[in-house]
Amino acid sequence: MDSPYPPLIDGFGRVADDLRISVTDRCNLRCTYCMPAAGLPWLPRTDILTFEEIARVAGLLVGAGVKTIRLTGGEPLVRRDLVHLVEMLAALAPRPDLALTTNGVLLAEAAASLAAAGLDRVNVSLDSLRRERYEKITRRDELDRTLAGMEAAAAAGLTPVKVNMVVMRGTNDDELVDFARFARDEGYVVRFIEYMPLDADGRWTSDDVVAAEEMLETLAAAGVETEGFADESPEPATRYSIEGREKGTQAGEIGVIPSVTAPFCDRCNRIRLTAEGGFRTCLFALEEVDVRGPLRAGAGDDEILALLRKAVAGKWAGHKIGSPDFQRPRKSMSQIGG
């Protein structure tokens, strides 16, 4: 089935066809690069979009060419009955590819039902394979549950299971080789992500960033054999296969995402809907368009879609990290949606 509306195109010719939906600002971890130890003030539940409201906006955007929907948080699995939302989104036409980004703590219990409801894939945020360090970064002792969640996701067919590792200098950058071998031995897809200025505490500095080029040099120096993929997709990761335990096998994959040192803004295809109904055209946007207000005021589909289309048309060229005029968004990662 073809999309009934024209595609969403911005002023630079980029087509927006990847939608990130935050279903909650709440989280069961307190990762140092995202939230303060005491957490953040949660949004009132009445301010959070209902599943019906989310599905309505998603349906309009799918009708305008969105092909991929990713559910995020906070931690999306703390949202009650998330399986029901997955069912609603899987029923949209044309059917979008459905993915979930999670910290994995609650994934073991939910993986099978999510797969049955129509979820296609999962990304698991995991920044250390060492128990004490994991606990230091997340301020919670949940490594075993996260690893169990990944295994359950693979068993449920939510593959490829991707692992998102935020690489921070002096914190976990000495685990690059461990994660590459983890990808090789377990068959996971590991993404090494440059540390971005989205922490609620505002402590990020450029000195904390390990550049993607440096990551690859570290792996090569350790004898990790990689082979690049020929890949023209808008995915931000530069992808590499990892030699398996037996010569010639490729049991895993890694990728590097240079969000800071070589951002992919010129080919960005992403748009975002926050938990309280803010529509954002960039992770680092300084403003967002209120969608919840018109939804609850009885606006028609054409009116809402026109609002979204106008926002996409005005998308800026890029986030300017590293430039003198860069401004951090007021919200942290957990409040925007990963």
N, C-alpha and C positions, 0 to 999 in steps of 0.2 A: 504494500500500500504506500503510495507516494504521500509526502507531506502536503497538507491542503493550503499552507501559507507560504509566502516567499521566505527564503532563508534569512537569518539574522546576520547582517553584514555591518561591520563598523567602518569608520571613515578611512581606515588604512587597508580595506579590502579583506580583512580577516573574517572568516565565517565562524560564528559561535555555535558549536554543536556538542559541547561537553558541559554538562550542568552538574555543579556540586550543591547538594542540599544538606544543610546542617539541621538535624532534627532535635537537637538539644544543646544547651551550653554547659550542661552538667557533665562531670567526669568523676570516675572513681580512682584516678591517679592524680598526682600533683607534680608533673614533670617540670624540672627546673627551667627549661627553655620555653615554657608555656604559661605556667601558673605559679602564683605565690604559694608558699607552704600552707597558708591558712585558706587557700582557695579564693574564689571571687564571689561577689554577691550574685546569686542565681536570679535569672529572670522569673517573674511571677508566671505561674503556669498558664494563666489566662492570656499572657502576651505571646505564648508559643503558638505557632501555626498548628491547626489540627491536621490530621492525616487527610481529611477531605480537602482542606485548603491547599495543602502541599500538592496533592494529586491533581487538583484543578490547574494550578500554575504549571506544573510539570507537563500536563496534557497539552496546554497551549504552546509550550516551548517545543515539545516533541512534534506538534503539528507544524512548527516553524523550522523543523530540521534538526533539532537536538537528537543525537544518536546515542549518547552515553549519559547515564545518570549515576552519580556516586553519592551514597549516603554517608554523612560525616557527623561529627559532634563539635565540641565536647566528645563524649563517648556515646556513639549512637545506640549501643546495646543496653544502656541504662534507660532508654525510652521504652516504656511499657508497650507491649503488643506490636513491636516493630515489624514482626512478620506480616501483620495485616497491611501495613503500608507497602511492603515489598509486593504483596499480592496485587494491590491496587496499581502500582507502577508497572508491574509485569503485564497487566491487562491493557495498557495503553497501546494505541495503534498510530503509527508503526511501533512495534515493540522495541524499546530501547535496550541497550546493553546495561545491565544493572550490577553495580559493584558497591562495596562497603569498605570504608576505612575504619579500623578498630584497633584498640590496644590489645585485644585478644583475651583479656581477663575473663570475659563472660562468653567467649566464642565456643568453647567445648560443648556447653549446654545448648547453644542456639544453632550451630552449624547445619545440622540435618534439617531442621524445620525451615531455616532460611533458604536452603537449596530447594526444598520442596515447594516453597512459595514462589520461586522464580529468580532468586539471586544467582548471578553468574560467577562472581569472583570476589575475593577479599584481599585487602592490603592490611598487614599487621604492623603497627608501629612498635619497633623493638630496637633499643639503642645500646644494649649491652647483653652479652651472653654470660656475664659473670654475676653471680647472685648479689654480692655485696655492692657492686657498682650499679646494677639494675636498681637496687633498693635506694641507693643514694640519688640516682637521677630521677626516679619516679616517686620517691618518698613512700613507697609501698613494697612489700615483699610478695610479689606476684609473678615471678619469673616462671615458675613451674606451671602455673595456670595458663600463662601466655603461650608457652611452648605446647601445652596440651591442646589449646585452642587451634593452633596452626595444624597440628596433626589431625584434629577432628575436621577442620575445613578441607584438608586434602582428601580425607576419607569420604567426605560428603560430595566431592566433585567440584568444589569451589576453587578451581584451578585456572591458571597457575596461581599458587599462593605467593603473594609478593610481600616482601619485608622492607619496610621503610626505616632506614637508619639515619638519623640526623648526626652528622659527624662534627664534633666539637673539639677544638684543639685543647690538649691537656686534660680532657675528660674521658673520651673514648676513642680517640684517633689511633690508639695502639691496638685496636681490635679489627682494623680493616682486613687483615689477612685472615683472622678467625672467621669473620663473616663471609669472606669469599669461599673459604673451605666449607663453611656451613651451607652455602648455596650449592656447592659442588656435591657434597655428600648427601644432602637431604633433598636435592632437586627443587629448592625454592628459588625464587627470583629476588635478589637483594638489590635494593636501590640505595646508594650512598648519596645523601642530600646535603648540600652546603647549608650551614647554619644561618638562618634568616632572622632579621630583627623584628620578631613577633612575640617576644617574651613579655609577660605582664609586668615584670619588675623593671624592664627597661635597661637591663645591664649589658645587653649585647654590644660588642664592639667588633670591628673588622679583624682585630687580632685573634678573635675566637674562631674565625672561619678557616677551614682547611679547603683550599681550592681543589676542584675536581682534578685538575692536572697533577697536583701533588698526590692526590689519592692514587691515581694510576701509576705514578712513579714509585710509590711505596709498594704497591702490589707487584710491580715488575721486579723491584729490587729483592723481593722475598721469593721470587721464582714462580709466582702465580701466572700460569699461562692463560692468556685471553685471546680471543679473536673477535674483531668487531663485526657487527651486523650491518648489512646494507639496509638502512631504514629511513624511509622518507615520511613517516607518520608524524603528526604534530606532537607526539609524546615527547616530553622534555628530556627524557633520559637518553644518553648515548649508551648503547647496549653492547654487551660483550658476552660471549659464551665462555664457560669455564671448562677446562679439560677435566674429565671425570677421573675416577680412581684408576681406571684402566685406560691406557693410552688410546686416544681417539674418541673416547666416549664424551658426550656433553650432557652431563647430568644436571647442570645448573646454569644460572645466568646472573650476571651482575649488570648494573647500570650506574652511571653517575649523573647527577642532576646539578648543574652549575648555576643555581638560581641567583647567586650573588655575583660571581666573577664573569659569567657569560650567560646572562638571562635569555630566555627564549621568547621574550615579549613580541618579537616581530612575527611569530607564528602562533601566538597564543589563541586557543580556541575555547577558553573557559569562561563561564559565567557562574555566579554563585547566588544562592538563596539562603539567608541566615535563618536561624531558628525562629526569630521574631518577625520574619517577613521582610527583611531588607534585601534588595536586589543589588548585587555588586558585580561590576565587570572586571575587577582585578582584586587579587588577594590583598594588595596594598592600597586599594582605593581609599581616598580620604572622605568620600561621601557615598551614600547608598540611597536607592530609591525605595520609598515605602510602598510595599505591595499589600501589606495586611490591612491598612486603612481602607483602600478602595475595595478590597475583597469583602470586608465586613460592612461596608457602606452600600453594598448591592451593585457594584459596578459590573457591567456586562463583559463578556469575553473579549470583544473587540477593543473596549476601552483599556482593559488590563494589558492585552497584547501590545497595543499602541504604546503604552507606558514602558513596557519592557524593550520594545524595538527602539524607542527613542534613546533609552539608556545605552543600549549596545552601540547605536550610531555615534554616541558621544564618547566612546571608550578612548582613553588616552593611549599614547604610543608605548609607554612603559613606566616602570616604577622608579627608576632613577637611583636605585641603591648605589652608593659610592659617589654620587654627585653632591656638590655643595648644597643644592636645593632639595635634596631628598627629605621627605617628611614621613615619619612613622604614622601608620594608622592609629587611631585612638583605641582600637580594640586589639586584644591579643588573639593568638591563633585559635584558642578554644572558643572564643566568642564569635569568630568569623566562620570557622569550619575549615578543616584541613583539606 
